[in-house]
């Protein structure tokens, strides 16, 4: 094997003009295939990344108010396609007035229920759990000139038994939400806090906070929810489940389906073009090696005559095919790198920092190398079978 490999390499170098043609032929086929896949992966990958990075694309919102018992949320949270879910109180009751000693404003803000692992609050490991703290939006923090650790005066009013009443509640700022979480005046609080505010507005007593009123007559139902699917692909299944329950919801399923359809269409286009190019190369390269074997019948028969067996002769064109595959792949990678760099530089102003229109991962290079070597070996095998039929006597007749 060592000797036949050495002879194959020396012969490949000796006939360098033909070898260069083989390498160029492979690179001109493989290079455009890599470019096409790089564009598919880059364009669709960027769109999918944008969808994944924006958690609101996984959000499912009820289209109208409903009646959801507490145990319904437990069942929903147990589903494998649900990432986060919390109940919501009535929108009209989900607001509070906030006052800071550092600002002259009295700000009326919307309250959003939150809990552990809220997708809109990444990095915040300890969300509010009681009725004494909030996570405020950046807009709220700027207008009230506050920062984490400051105390706000929260107040709400009600009309109870013919009287206008107002209660005050000290609220500690636990953290400030990212700008993308809520772009208006708002704050994230626990479900317990929103329940207490709703009860007070409904004229019920809240013993835990010392607020007087009628004896609570809780129906045990919530009017809405905040829900996020675990993955983009789960949005469709959850939307179908809600439809079966008779619950009308709003999702961004259309945008997700558009990107998925583009991915499918580009994949279909790629897998329609790539095999044609590879099959064409296999037959073309195989025919060239076949003709090369016919041209070297005398030399190969002499090798048989001096002791090389049939398997050694079969390996002769296959080793040369493997060399062509490696060199052609390297040249195709160089062509791809230069072209993709030019495309990415040209589109730089239209992309977010770090994004690329044409991009391949290291695993893609490895897979393309394996496919290229396999295709070249298949093509060389045709010539190898041809060389196996050469008899030692042919060398004597040609001397």
Secondary structure, DSSP 4 states (H G I P E B T S, - for coil): -HHHHHHHHHHHHHTHHHHHHHHHHHHHHHHHHHHHHHHHHHHHHHHHHHHHH-GGGGEEEESS---EEHHHHHHHHTSTTEEEEEEE--GGGSEEEEE-TT-S-EEEEEEEE--TT-TTSTT--S---SSSEEEE-HHHHHHHT--TT-EEEEEEEEEETTEEEEEEEEEEEEEE--TTT-SSSEEEE-HHHHHHHHHHHTTB-BGGGTB--BPP----EESEEEEEESSHHHHHHHHHHHHHTT--EE--HHHHHHHHHHHHHHHHHHHHHHHHHHHHHHHHHHHHHHHHHHHTHHHHHHHHHTT--HHHHHHHHHHHHHHHHHHHHHHHHHHHHHHHHHHHHHTGGGS-TT--SS---HHHHHHHHHHHHHHHHHHHHHHHHHHHT--HHHHHHH-
